[in-house]
Amino acid sequence: MGVGGVMVLIAAILVRMLSPGRLFLLAGGIACIWGGKYIGHQSDAFKAQAIKTTGTVERLDKRGGGDSPSYYPVAYFHTASGASVEVSGSIGSNPPANHVGDIVTVYYNPKSPTDAMIDSSIGNFIPIGLIVVGSLIVLAAVFSSAKPNS
């Protein structure tokens, strides 16, 4: 029996063992794991082909309204050819993770320097967090002792 056959057998066993609610949780957990792996792979692939340099945070963009807006760093960096390029952080926080004047690590595509990202510790933990949460959800779906309502 090949890998595909084993996967079908496992799926059939899970469908018979788990209630619809648990199957929904299982699917959500698997989606979190897959999403974490995908985001991590995309980030690693970009960094592998990018040039690493430093930039300086010039301002913080405030996004979102209400009592809890998020602050996104905007930094300038210089390419290998000396051009100055602006890059906006893709992850905001409140309180701000960066302040004006901070030195940050920047990765940029050497063929298109505006294709750049500010490296952030929060961003580096998102894939790991998704994988951990997804794994916990899968374990809860498969091993919880709650009985389905009849």
C-alpha positions in Angstrom: 0.0 0.0 0.0 1.4 3.4 -1.0 1.4 6.7 0.9 -1.9 7.7 -0.8 -3.5 4.5 0.4 -2.3 5.0 3.9 -3.6 8.5 3.9 -7.1 7.3 2.7 -7.1 4.6 5.4 -6.2 7.1 8.1 -8.9 9.5 6.9 -11.5 6.8 6.8 -10.7 5.8 10.4 -10.8 9.4 11.6 -14.2 10.0 9.9 -15.6 6.9 11.7 -14.0 7.8 15.1 -14.7 11.5 15.3 -17.9 13.6 15.5 -18.5 16.4 12.9 -17.3 18.9 15.5 -14.1 17.1 16.1 -13.6 16.8 12.3 -14.0 20.5 12.0 -11.4 21.1 14.7 -9.1 18.6 13.1 -9.4 20.4 9.7 -8.8 23.8 11.4 -5.7 22.4 13.2 -4.3 21.0 10.0 -5.0 24.3 8.3 -3.0 26.2 11.0 -0.1 23.8 10.7 -0.1 24.1 6.9 -0.4 27.9 7.1 2.6 28.1 9.5 4.7 25.9 7.3 3.7 27.9 4.2 4.5 31.3 5.7 7.8 30.0 7.1 8.8 28.5 3.8 7.9 31.8 1.9 9.9 33.9 4.3 12.9 31.5 4.2 12.8 31.3 0.4 12.8 35.2 0.2 15.6 35.5 2.7 17.7 32.9 0.8 17.7 34.9 -2.4 17.7 38.4 -0.8 20.5 40.7 0.2 20.7 41.4 4.0 21.4 44.9 5.1 20.5 47.4 7.8 18.0 50.2 7.7 17.0 53.1 10.0 13.4 53.5 11.2 12.4 57.0 10.1 8.8 57.0 11.2 5.9 54.8 12.6 2.7 54.5 10.6 -0.4 54.4 12.8 -3.0 52.0 11.4 -6.4 51.1 12.8 -8.6 53.3 14.8 -10.2 53.2 18.2 -8.3 52.7 21.4 -5.7 50.3 20.2 -4.1 51.3 16.8 -1.1 49.4 15.6 2.3 51.0 14.7 4.2 49.8 11.7 7.9 50.8 11.2 8.9 52.6 8.0 12.7 52.3 7.4 15.1 53.5 4.8 18.1 51.4 3.7 20.8 51.7 1.0 21.2 49.1 -1.7 24.6 47.7 -2.8 24.6 50.4 -5.6 23.9 53.2 -3.0 20.3 53.9 -3.8 18.1 54.8 -0.8 14.9 52.8 -0.6 11.9 53.0 1.8 10.4 49.8 3.2 7.3 49.5 5.4 7.0 46.8 8.0 4.3 44.2 7.4 3.7 43.6 11.1 2.5 46.3 13.5 2.1 46.3 17.2 0.9 48.3 20.2 3.0 49.3 21.9 5.4 49.8 18.9 8.1 47.2 18.6 10.4 49.8 17.0 11.1 53.5 17.6 12.3 56.2 15.3 16.1 55.9 15.0 16.2 52.2 15.6 18.5 50.1 13.4 16.6 47.2 11.8 17.6 44.3 9.6 16.3 44.5 6.1 16.2 41.9 3.3 15.7 43.0 -0.3 15.5 41.5 -3.7 18.7 42.5 -5.6 16.8 42.6 -8.9 14.0 44.8 -7.4 15.1 46.6 -4.3 11.6 47.8 -3.5 10.7 44.2 -2.9 12.0 44.3 0.6 11.0 43.3 4.2 12.0 44.4 7.7 13.0 41.4 9.7 11.0 41.3 13.0 11.2 38.9 15.9 7.4 38.8 16.0 7.2 37.9 12.3 9.8 35.1 12.9 7.6 33.5 15.5 4.3 33.6 13.6 5.0 30.4 11.6 6.1 28.6 14.8 3.1 29.8 16.7 0.7 28.6 14.0 2.3 25.2 13.9 2.2 24.9 17.7 -1.5 26.0 18.0 -2.5 23.8 15.1 -0.8 20.8 16.7 -2.6 21.5 20.0 -5.9 21.7 18.1 -5.3 18.5 16.3 -4.4 16.7 19.6 -7.5 18.1 21.2 -9.7 17.0 18.4 -8.3 13.4 18.3 -7.7 12.8 22.0 -10.3 14.8 23.9 -12.7 12.8 26.0 -15.8 14.9 25.4 -18.7 12.9 24.1 -20.7 14.4 21.2 -24.2 15.5 22.0 -26.9 13.0 20.9 
